[in-house]
């Protein structure tokens, strides 16, 4: 649809109320975090806005350490998923072998696996391998749960590329890994961005695995910040809002900034 056509304009007009409804909780959260007192949380005027709550929370709590823990876990799982899934997707497209369809089905069976269904065996594994309260306790499950759908996205993106590109590179003497690194992966950059967003959001926003596997306050992630600081800020609702805003807003900003690449990556390989 042409974005300048009358149909597109009417569609955007109809979607505007939905966008406002979607943004309203975030706006209320930010407004509450920037108010001086509980009584002014619902106020709309700028006269009582302040960043004192944000500064106080950052100084009075170990929130910087929680951000660091989440960053380490998120970056670690994203790197593993991108590397493993892109190599697997390249192998399924570049190498034609008997049973490749069965291999693909086995890999994609992980999509049907609900995270809540493996909590008990996951916890037993962490106890057995003494991984509780380590970054590996979160990086491993996050990576395993994200690899299946990432393989599907990479496989579809690589399959949409002309096979002549790989054949030309082979004639020039390029190895399979060189073709993957210099030909396929750069052309699938939007898919890579999509997977980075999906996996990053899943790892950053996870609550249940972090709650079970990270009982050491020094290794907890930002999603546990509200519970960790609820008692400390029980009588200060604006500071509770500040904690939630500092955890939520950066993720929203990153997603909005990369949303075009996200949509392009999801549709890569849909049309050939």
C-alpha positions in Angstrom: 0.0 0.0 0.0 1.3 3.4 -0.9 1.8 5.4 2.3 0.6 8.6 0.7 -2.6 7.1 -0.7 -6.0 8.0 0.9 -6.5 4.5 2.1 -3.2 4.6 4.0 -4.0 7.9 5.6 -7.4 6.6 6.8 -5.7 3.5 8.1 -3.1 5.6 10.0 -6.0 7.7 11.4 -7.8 4.6 12.6 -4.6 3.2 14.2 -3.8 6.5 16.0 -6.1 5.8 19.0 -4.5 2.3 19.4 -1.1 3.9 19.4 -2.2 6.3 22.1 -3.6 3.4 24.2 -0.4 1.5 23.8 1.7 4.5 24.8 -0.5 5.6 27.7 0.9 3.2 30.4 4.5 4.3 29.5 3.5 7.9 29.7 1.9 7.4 33.1 5.0 5.6 34.2 7.3 8.4 33.2 5.0 11.0 34.6 4.9 9.3 38.0 8.7 8.9 38.0 9.2 12.6 37.5 6.8 13.8 40.2 7.8 15.1 43.6 5.1 13.4 45.6 2.4 10.8 45.4 -0.3 13.4 45.3 1.1 14.8 42.0 1.5 11.5 40.1 -1.7 12.1 38.2 -0.9 15.8 37.5 -0.3 16.9 34.0 1.5 20.2 34.4 5.2 20.6 34.1 5.6 22.6 37.3 6.4 19.7 39.6 8.6 17.7 37.2 12.0 16.6 38.5 14.6 13.9 38.0 15.4 13.7 41.7 13.7 10.4 42.0 15.8 8.9 39.2 19.0 10.2 40.7 18.1 9.0 44.2 17.3 5.5 43.0 20.5 5.3 41.0 22.6 6.3 44.0 20.7 4.5 46.8 20.3 1.1 45.2 22.5 -1.4 43.5 20.6 -0.8 40.3 23.8 -0.1 38.2 25.0 -3.6 39.1 21.6 -5.1 38.1 21.9 -3.3 34.8 25.4 -4.7 34.3 24.1 -8.2 35.1 21.3 -7.9 32.6 23.6 -6.5 30.0 26.1 -9.4 30.4 23.3 -12.0 30.2 21.6 -10.3 27.3 24.7 -9.8 25.2 26.0 -13.3 25.9 22.7 -15.0 24.8 22.4 -12.7 21.7 25.9 -13.5 20.5 25.4 -17.3 21.0 22.0 -17.3 19.2 23.2 -15.1 16.3 26.3 -17.2 15.7 24.8 -20.7 16.1 21.5 -19.9 14.3 23.2 -18.2 11.4 25.6 -21.1 10.9 22.8 -23.6 11.1 20.6 -21.6 8.7 23.6 -21.4 6.3 24.2 -25.1 6.5 20.6 -26.0 5.8 20.6 -23.8 2.7 24.1 -24.2 1.4 24.4 -28.0 1.9 21.8 -30.1 0.3 21.8 -33.6 2.0 19.3 -36.4 2.6 17.3 -35.8 5.7 17.8 -32.1 5.8 14.1 -31.6 6.1 13.9 -33.9 9.1 16.8 -32.0 10.7 14.9 -28.7 10.1 11.8 -30.2 11.7 13.8 -31.4 14.7 15.3 -28.0 15.2 12.0 -26.2 14.9 10.4 -28.4 17.4 11.9 -26.2 20.0 9.4 -23.4 19.0 6.6 -25.6 20.4 8.4 -25.9 23.7 6.9 -23.6 26.4 9.5 -22.1 28.8 7.3 -22.9 31.8 7.3 -26.6 30.8 11.0 -27.0 31.4 11.5 -25.0 34.6 11.8 -28.0 36.9 14.3 -30.0 34.8 16.2 -26.7 34.1 16.5 -26.1 37.8 17.7 -29.6 38.5 20.4 -29.2 35.8 21.6 -25.9 37.3 21.8 -27.5 40.8 23.7 -30.6 39.4 26.2 -28.5 37.4 26.5 -25.9 40.2 25.5 -23.1 37.9 23.0 -21.3 40.3 23.9 -17.7 40.8 26.2 -17.6 37.7 25.6 -15.9 34.4 25.6 -19.3 32.7 22.4 -20.2 34.5 20.6 -17.6 32.4 22.7 -17.4 29.2 22.3 -21.1 28.6 18.4 -21.4 28.8 17.9 -18.0 27.0 20.1 -19.2 24.1 18.5 -22.6 23.9 15.0 -21.1 23.8 15.8 -18.5 21.2 17.8 -20.7 18.7 14.9 -22.5 17.1 13.0 -19.5 15.8 16.3 -17.8 14.9 17.3 -20.7 12.7 14.0 -20.4 10.9 14.5 -16.7 10.2 18.1 -17.1 9.0 17.2 -20.1 6.9 14.4 -18.2 5.1 16.6 -15.1 4.6 19.5 -17.2 3.2 17.2 -19.2 1.0 15.8 -16.0 -0.6 19.3 -15.1 -1.9 20.3 -16.1 -5.4 22.4 -19.3 -5.3 24.6 -17.8 -8.1 26.2 -15.6 -5.5 27.6 -18.6 -3.6 28.6 -20.3 -6.9 30.5 -17.3 -8.1 32.3 -17.1 -4.8 33.2 -20.8 -5.0 34.6 -20.2 -8.5 36.8 -17.5 -7.1 38.2 -19.9 -4.5 36.2 -18.8 -1.5 35.7 -21.4 1.3 32.3 -22.2 2.7 33.0 -20.2 5.8 34.1 -17.2 3.6 30.9 -17.4 1.7 28.9 -17.4 4.9 30.9 -14.5 6.4 31.4 -12.3 3.3 28.3 -13.1 1.2 25.3 -14.5 3.1 25.7 -12.8 6.5 26.1 -9.2 5.2 23.0 -9.6 2.9 20.9 -10.9 5.8 21.7 -7.9 8.0 18.0 -7.0 8.6 17.3 -10.5 9.7 20.3 -10.3 12.1 18.9 -7.1 13.6 15.5 -8.7 14.0 17.0 -11.7 15.9 19.1 -9.4 18.0 15.9 -7.5 19.0 13.8 -10.6 19.6 16.5 -12.4 21.6 17.6 -9.2 23.4 14.0 -8.4 24.5 13.4 -12.0 25.6 16.6 -12.1 27.7 16.2 -8.6 29.1 12.5 -8.9 30.1 12.7 -12.5 31.5 11.5 -12.7 35.1 10.8 -16.3 36.0 14.3 -17.8 35.2 16.1 -14.9 36.9 13.9 -15.3 40.0 14.6 -19.0 40.3 18.3 -19.1 39.3 19.6 -15.9 40.7 19.1 -15.8 44.5 22.3 -13.9 45.1 21.5 -10.1 45.2 24.7 -9.4 43.5 23.8 -11.5 40.5 20.2 -10.5 40.0 18.9 -8.8 36.9 16.9 -5.6 36.5 13.6 -7.4 36.2 13.9 -8.3 39.9 14.6 -4.7 40.8 11.0 -3.8 41.7 10.7 -6.7 44.1 14.2 -6.1 45.5 13.5 -2.4 46.2 9.8 -2.6 47.0 10.4 -2.7 50.8 12.9 0.1 50.6 10.6 2.4 48.7 7.3 1.2 50.2 6.2 4.7 51.2 7.6 6.4 48.1 5.4 5.7 45.1 7.3 8.1 42.8 10.6 6.2 43.5 8.8 2.9 42.7 7.7 4.5 39.4 11.3 5.6 38.8 12.6 2.1 39.2 10.1 0.7 36.8 10.7 3.6 34.3 14.5 3.1 34.4 14.0 -0.6 33.6 11.3 -0.2 30.9 12.0 3.0 29.0 15.4 2.0 27.5 13.9 -1.1 26.0 11.1 0.8 24.4 13.5 3.4 22.9 15.7 0.7 21.4 12.7 -1.1 19.9 11.3 2.1 18.4 14.6 3.1 16.9 15.1 -0.4 15.2 11.5 -1.1 14.3 11.9 -0.7 10.6 14.8 -3.2 10.5 12.8 -5.5 12.7 9.8 -5.6 10.3 12.1 -6.0 7.3 13.9 -8.9 9.0 10.6 -10.7 9.7 9.5 -10.5 6.1 12.9 -11.5 4.6 12.5 -14.6 2.5 8.7 -14.3 2.4 8.8 -13.4 -1.3 11.3 -15.1 -3.7 
